[in-house]
Amino acid sequence: MHKANVPVLKNPIPPKKKGGRKVAVILFVLVLVLLCVLFFRSSLSKISEITFEGNMYHSNEELLEIAGVQMGDPYFGTSNGKIEGRLAEVPSIEAVTVDKSFPGKLHILVKEHPVVAYEFTDAGEVNGLLANGTKVPQTNGSILMDKPILTGWDDKDPYLPKLCMKLANIPDALLLDISEIIPSPTVSYPDRIKMYTRSGFEVISSISVLQDKAEYMGMIMDSQDPGLLTLLEADTYVPFDAMEVENGDENDTTHD
């Protein structure tokens, strides 16, 4: 009598308990939401410190109003780019960088256009002219006149901002030597200017060629005696001593 082979039944695999994992996920999400709520209600989520660097022509309060931020605002409420864009609209500002650091710190680094010249107002006050032509009052008690004085310029003169841009691109040593610049337009050269230097030169040039002629101008003033220097299409230099001798000869001839 043969015994039948009865297959051995395997123990059934118990179903995975999915309920416990779902509960864990839900609890995690709830805790995360609770932490977010607590964070945004706490002082850590607010701007607690705002510092400025590099601004001379506008106060911190003025720039804060323009930037549209203030102490206590949400830290993540305004992006760095928006603040930089608003402040970049200020005429005296050349560039601005906003740096946020957690928790709640905001640092605004301002780069302003440099002063390239000064002018005296009718009231006897002093304005600084920036490289882009913007005028800013000089409120300091003592002003170092280390830049040219602009005399006889109309505020609406279209060549005035162009002059300022050119002055910003000539060497500092040369700019320091120029004491006064006055407009001296002609039909051929509507942007013609006359400059006087602290080293005793009188220079006639035009705004359009000033930057290109700066190197030659500096070379003549470093190596020659004071005189009349013309820098236009053609460059000429005549020392004042030679001009006096020539004038003296003419006077003698006239007398005779």
Backbone hydrogen bonds, N-H to C=O, Kabsch-Sander energy under -0.5 kcal/mol:
donor,donor_aa,acceptor,acceptor_aa,energy
6,V,4,A,-0.8
9,L,7,P,-0.5
18,K,16,K,-1.2
21,R,17,K,-0.5
22,K,18,K,-2.0
23,V,19,G,-1.9
24,A,20,G,-1.9
25,V,21,R,-2.4
26,I,22,K,-2.4
27,L,23,V,-2.5
28,F,24,A,-2.2
29,V,25,V,-2.4
30,L,26,I,-2.4
31,V,27,L,-2.5
32,L,28,F,-2.4
33,V,29,V,-2.7
34,L,30,L,-2.5
35,L,31,V,-2.4
36,C,32,L,-2.3
37,V,33,V,-2.5
38,L,34,L,-2.4
39,F,35,L,-2.5
40,F,36,C,-2.7
41,R,37,V,-1.1
42,S,38,L,-0.6
42,S,39,F,-1.2
45,S,39,F,-0.6
45,S,42,S,-1.1
46,K,43,S,-1.5
47,I,73,D,-2.8
48,S,46,K,-0.6
48,S,104,G,-2.1
49,E,104,G,-2.0
51,T,106,L,-2.6
53,E,108,I,-1.9
63,L,59,S,-2.1
64,L,60,N,-2.4
65,E,61,E,-1.9
66,I,62,E,-1.9
67,A,63,L,-2.7
68,G,64,L,-1.5
69,V,64,L,-1.5
72,G,47,I,-2.9
73,D,70,Q,-1.9
75,Y,45,S,-3.4
77,G,74,P,-1.4
83,I,79,S,-1.7
84,E,80,N,-2.6
85,G,81,G,-2.4
86,R,82,K,-2.1
87,L,83,I,-2.2
88,A,84,E,-1.9
89,E,86,R,-1.0
90,V,87,L,-1.7
93,I,90,V,-1.8
94,E,111,K,-2.6
95,A,111,K,-2.1
97,T,109,L,-2.6
99,D,107,H,-3.0
101,S,105,K,-2.2
105,K,101,S,-2.4
106,L,49,E,-2.4
107,H,99,D,-2.9
108,I,51,T,-2.8
109,L,97,T,-3.1
109,L,107,H,-0.6
110,V,53,E,-3.5
110,V,108,I,-0.6
111,K,95,A,-3.0
112,E,110,V,-0.5
113,H,92,S,-2.4
116,V,129,L,-3.0
117,A,129,L,-1.2
118,Y,148,P,-2.6
119,E,127,N,-1.9
121,T,125,E,-2.9
124,G,121,T,-1.9
127,N,119,E,-2.8
128,G,136,V,-3.4
129,L,117,A,-2.9
130,L,128,G,-0.6
130,L,134,T,-3.1
131,A,114,P,-1.4
133,G,130,L,-2.2
136,V,128,G,-2.6
138,Q,126,V,-2.6
139,T,137,P,-0.9
144,L,142,S,-0.5
145,M,143,I,-0.8
146,D,144,L,-2.3
149,I,179,S,-2.0
150,L,118,Y,-3.2
150,L,148,P,-0.5
151,T,149,I,-0.6
151,T,181,I,-2.1
157,D,154,D,-1.9
160,L,157,D,-1.5
162,K,158,P,-0.6
163,L,159,Y,-2.3
164,C,160,L,-2.0
165,M,161,P,-2.0
166,K,162,K,-2.0
167,L,163,L,-2.7
168,A,164,C,-1.6
169,N,166,K,-1.5
170,I,167,L,-1.1
175,L,171,P,-2.3
176,L,172,D,-2.4
177,D,173,A,-1.0
178,I,174,L,-1.1
179,S,177,D,-0.5
179,S,196,Y,-2.7
180,E,196,Y,-1.7
181,I,149,I,-2.3
182,I,194,K,-2.6
184,S,192,R,-2.7
186,T,189,Y,-1.9
192,R,189,Y,-1.8
193,I,205,S,-3.0
194,K,182,I,-2.5
195,M,203,V,-3.3
196,Y,180,E,-2.3
197,T,201,F,-2.2
198,R,177,D,-3.8
200,G,197,T,-1.5
202,E,227,G,-2.2
203,V,195,M,-3.2
204,I,229,L,-2.8
205,S,193,I,-2.1
205,S,203,V,-0.5
206,S,231,L,-0.5
207,I,191,D,-2.0
209,V,206,S,-0.8
210,L,206,S,-1.0
211,Q,207,I,-0.5
213,K,209,V,-2.2
214,A,210,L,-0.7
214,A,211,Q,-0.6
217,M,213,K,-2.7
218,G,214,A,-2.6
219,M,215,E,-2.0
220,I,216,Y,-2.4
221,M,217,M,-2.2
222,D,218,G,-1.6
223,S,219,M,-1.3
224,Q,220,I,-2.4
228,L,238,V,-3.0
229,L,202,E,-3.0
229,L,227,G,-0.6
230,T,228,L,-0.5
230,T,236,T,-2.9
231,L,204,I,-3.6
231,L,229,L,-0.5
232,L,230,T,-0.5
232,L,234,A,-1.5
236,T,230,T,-2.1
238,V,228,L,-2.3
240,F,226,P,-2.0
243,M,239,P,-1.7
244,E,240,F,-2.3
245,V,241,D,-2.0
246,E,242,A,-2.3
247,N,243,M,-2.4
248,G,244,E,-2.3
249,D,245,V,-2.3
250,E,246,E,-2.0
251,N,247,N,-2.1
252,D,248,G,-2.2
253,T,249,D,-2.3
254,T,250,E,-2.2
255,H,251,N,-2.2
256,D,252,D,-2.2
